[in-house]
Amino acid sequence: MVGYHLFRHAVLMLIDNIVVALRMSVLPFLALYALTVLMFAGISETDDFSARTGIGLLIVVLVIAYVGVFVWIAVGWHRYVLLEAKPSPAWPKWSGQSVSSYIWACFRLVPLTLLLGFL
């Protein structure tokens, strides 16, 4: 029952602050999406091995970038909710120490998540 109340509270906080949540998340993800489109626009379909290796490396870099942006937004949201730190008009404020801690925790949880998913 406690889990339900916690989940309900989190959802209601998001709904009550939807404008702030969208303001913190839409532009960073749109910027990263535009970068993704621009990077893949220059790559043509080819059977060349070096091009396929480049695409693989590009995908790995983009996955890391998307995780970084997601974590940056999560840190901004948590700082807004817990510390009442107002975000900038279009981006969450950068808090390097917090973001690096969240990213490290995120990458530590990936193997555990994959293991539990396979089980």
Residue pairs with C-beta under 8 A, 6 or more apart in sequence:
13 81
14 21
17 80
17 81
20 80
20 87
21 77
23 87
23 89
23 90
24 73
24 76
24 77
24 80
24 87
24 91
24 92
25 73
25 77
25 92
27 90
27 91
28 69
28 72
28 73
28 91
28 92
29 69
29 73
32 65
32 66
32 69
35 65
36 62
39 58
39 62
40 58
43 51
43 54
43 55
43 58
44 51
46 52
67 103
67 106
67 107
68 99
68 103
71 99
71 102
71 103
71 106
72 92
72 94
72 99
73 92
74 102
75 92
75 95
75 98
75 99
75 102
76 87
76 91
76 92
76 93
76 95
77 92
79 85
79 92
79 93
79 95
79 98
80 86
80 87
80 92
85 93
87 93
